[in-house]
Amino acid sequence: MDMPVNRFKRGLAEGRSQIGLWCTLPGGYAAECMAGSGYDWLLFDTEHSPSDPLTVLEQLQAAAPYPVSAVVRPAANDPVLIKRFLDAGAQSLLIPMVNSAAEARAAVSATRYPPEGIRGVSSLTRATRFGRIADYATRCADELCLLVQIETREALDHIEEIAAVDGVDGIFVGPADLAASLGHPGTSGHPEVVARIEDAIARIRAAGKPAGILTPDTDFAARCIELGTTFTAVGVDVGILARETEALLAKFRK
């Protein structure tokens, strides 16, 4: 059986703009609904959602029949969590709160088998198609995509060092935590935050790495794409559900 091709990773390497949607509703039913909406990629989040490896497994299975790429965000830069999501078949991971080159190297190591890394070995996982991909251990790194998230003042200071780490396939800017780190919690649109985000995108691109972001502000999303983001998430499932149901009700209540 052949190794599944990581279309998302291919798109990053080619510099194609890929539009994504953040998914925080756990389980496969909502994931399948979103998978058919036409986005290039879906982010299955376990940092700021009730989701865990078992519910992400359902999401990966639900999205698999659709022409959409799945990206998973573990709750932390934890080799055990990373191992579980990779074994479940995730090919693209977004690692939160990476503040230094050392932390980026640790994330890369968690995705690689020895001697290049520390990932534990099992030949009977969903990732190996339960042992049917005979050369999975020697070829999987070619199709794994590792994104690291910079979302603090410290991380901004180390963009170039993080970008230089071999095995980092893209760098994602997290506006909400970055705003808090800069002293503006809850105000991602603060002029200082916006300026630092725009500068970060430019520096990531200058360092030769794809840049990404999540913002539900459609105007700012378009601005980020103009500046060079090639993986841009433009909304969150639960936010869309909450705001659109409120807007519908408002049409009938004065």
CORBEL-V557311 format. One record per residue. PSI is psi in whole degrees, -180 to 180 (none if undefined). OMEGA is omega in whole degrees, 0 to 359 (none if undefined). NEAR is the number of other C-alpha atoms within 10 Angstrom. Layout:
{{PSI,OMEGA,NEAR} {PSI,OMEGA,NEAR}}
//
This chain:
{{139,183,11} {154,174,11} {130,177,17} {138,179,14} {136,178,13} {95,182,17} {-34,179,19} {-46,179,23} {-40,177,21} {-42,180,13} {-40,177,16} {-45,182,19} {-31,181,14} {-8,180,11} {19,179,16} {140,176,14} {124,180,17} {123,185,19} {130,185,21} {169,177,25} {135,179,24} {132,181,23} {114,180,25} {-9,175,21} {122,185,20} {157,174,20} {167,187,21} {-24,187,19} {-51,178,14} {-37,180,16} {-41,179,24} {-38,177,19} {-46,180,11} {-33,184,21} {-27,180,26} {8,185,13} {-11,175,12} {4,178,13} {156,177,17} {-34,181,21} {151,175,24} {137,176,24} {117,176,21} {111,190,28} {133,172,22} {2,178,21} {-48,182,16} {54,177,10} {168,177,13} {0,187,12} {156,179,21} {-179,182,18} {-35,181,16} {-41,179,13} {-32,175,17} {-36,176,24} {-45,178,20} {-40,181,18} {-43,178,26} {-41,179,25} {-39,181,15} {-36,183,19} {-21,188,23} {-38,182,14} {-8,187,11} {154,180,13} {59,181,15} {143,179,20} {142,179,23} {132,173,24} {137,181,24} {134,173,27} {110,173,25} {163,180,25} {-21,183,19} {169,176,17} {73,189,20} {122,184,14} {-28,179,19} {-46,177,13} {-43,180,17} {-45,179,26} {-43,183,18} {-41,180,18} {-38,177,26} {-43,179,22} {-31,178,23} {-7,176,21} {1,175,19} {133,178,24} {-17,180,27} {130,181,24} {143,172,23} {115,185,25} {122,183,26} {160,170,21} {53,174,21} {114,189,26} {-7,185,21} {167,176,21} {-36,179,18} {-42,179,13} {-35,176,17} {-42,179,26} {-37,178,18} {-40,178,17} {-44,178,27} {-46,181,26} {-36,181,18} {-19,180,22} {-6,185,26} {141,174,21} {155,173,16} {149,7,13} {-4,182,8} {-23,184,11} {-156,186,15} {9,181,17} {132,177,21} {151,188,15} {130,169,13} {133,183,12} {0,184,17} {64,181,13} {168,175,16} {-34,180,16} {-37,180,22} {9,188,24} {42,176,19} {44,176,13} {4,184,15} {-15,173,16} {97,191,18} {-34,184,15} {26,182,14} {-46,186,18} {-33,183,15} {-16,185,10} {-12,190,12} {-34,183,20} {-27,180,15} {-29,183,13} {3,176,17} {140,181,21} {122,181,24} {118,176,22} {139,177,28} {146,187,28} {123,175,22} {124,187,28} {25,176,24} {165,175,21} {-39,179,17} {-44,180,15} {-39,177,21} {-37,181,20} {-16,187,14} {22,183,15} {-49,184,20} {-40,179,20} {-40,178,14} {-43,181,27} {-26,183,25} {-8,182,15} {124,178,16} {129,181,10} {-12,173,19} {118,185,19} {-13,179,21} {158,181,25} {129,186,28} {132,179,25} {127,179,27} {101,188,20} {-39,187,23} {-52,179,19} {-33,177,20} {-42,178,26} {-43,179,24} {-42,181,17} {-31,180,15} {2,177,17} {17,181,13} {60,183,17} {136,178,13} {4,183,13} {72,180,16} {-20,180,20} {6,178,15} {139,183,13} {-39,179,11} {-41,181,14} {-46,180,21} {-44,181,16} {-41,181,11} {-36,177,17} {-47,181,22} {-40,178,17} {-40,180,13} {-43,179,22} {-45,180,25} {-41,181,16} {-38,177,17} {-45,180,23} {-40,179,19} {-28,179,12} {-1,175,15} {17,180,13} {149,171,23} {144,180,27} {146,179,29} {167,181,27} {160,168,23} {125,172,23} {128,176,22} {-4,177,15} {105,188,12} {-36,178,11} {-43,180,9} {-35,176,15} {-44,178,20} {-38,177,15} {-43,180,13} {-41,177,23} {-41,177,19} {-37,181,10} {-18,175,15} {5,176,20} {136,179,30} {-8,167,25} {105,191,27} {115,176,24} {132,190,23} {8,178,19} {168,179,19} {132,186,19} {-47,183,15} {-32,176,13} {-42,177,14} {-45,180,12} {-46,182,11} {-49,184,10} {-40,182,10} {-34,176,12} {-36,175,11} {-43,181,11} {-39,178,11} {-45,179,10} {-38,182,10} {-27,180,10} {-17,184,8} {-5,179,7} {126,180,6} {none,none,5}}
//
